[in-house]
Amino acid sequence: MIRTNDVESSLRLEIGKRLANVRDYFNLHQSEIAEKIGVSARSYQNYEQGKRELPSSLLFNLHEAFGVSTHWVLTGSNGPFYVDPAKIARKAMEDIAEVSEAAALSPDLKKIPDILEILIEQEMALRGLSPDELERLLKLASDKK
């Protein structure tokens, strides 16, 4: 039989690992991230080590300071950063327009598909998007026409 305390402890540890991932991603020390979200370094260390439950107010502060998805921090699903589909689609279209303008200056128009593929892959990696999410964004963008 699984005891409630064991489950809660396990969840806190998983959340703590994700907090450490965010800190590592931004290349910050515990004291630096703690300051940015408004908590003492010792308290933050306890959250990261799973010793204490992360209050919702600090979860909100983490989102505000770093754009981290609160859903991801709590569950580990859907990627660490909130993705606004409309914003990403708009950015992709702007990038495509820039590439198109640049390609018009270049005599080798055959490279446009390769350039677009590289841009899309970079955007996907930056945003943590899966191919399925990209397909959904492209459909969203085409439906808005």
BELMO-V628249 format. One record per run of one state. SS is the DSSP state (H for helix, E for strand, L for the rest). FROM is the first residue (numbers start at 0). LEN is the number of residues. If there is no record, write none. Layout:
# BELMO-V628249
SS_FROM_LEN, SS_FROM_LEN
This chain:
# BELMO-V628249
L_0_3, H_3_22, L_25_4, H_29_8, L_37_3, H_40_8, L_48_7, H_55_11, L_66_1, E_67_1, L_68_1, H_69_6, L_75_5, E_80_1, L_81_3, H_84_21, L_105_3, H_108_19, L_127_3, H_130_13, L_143_2
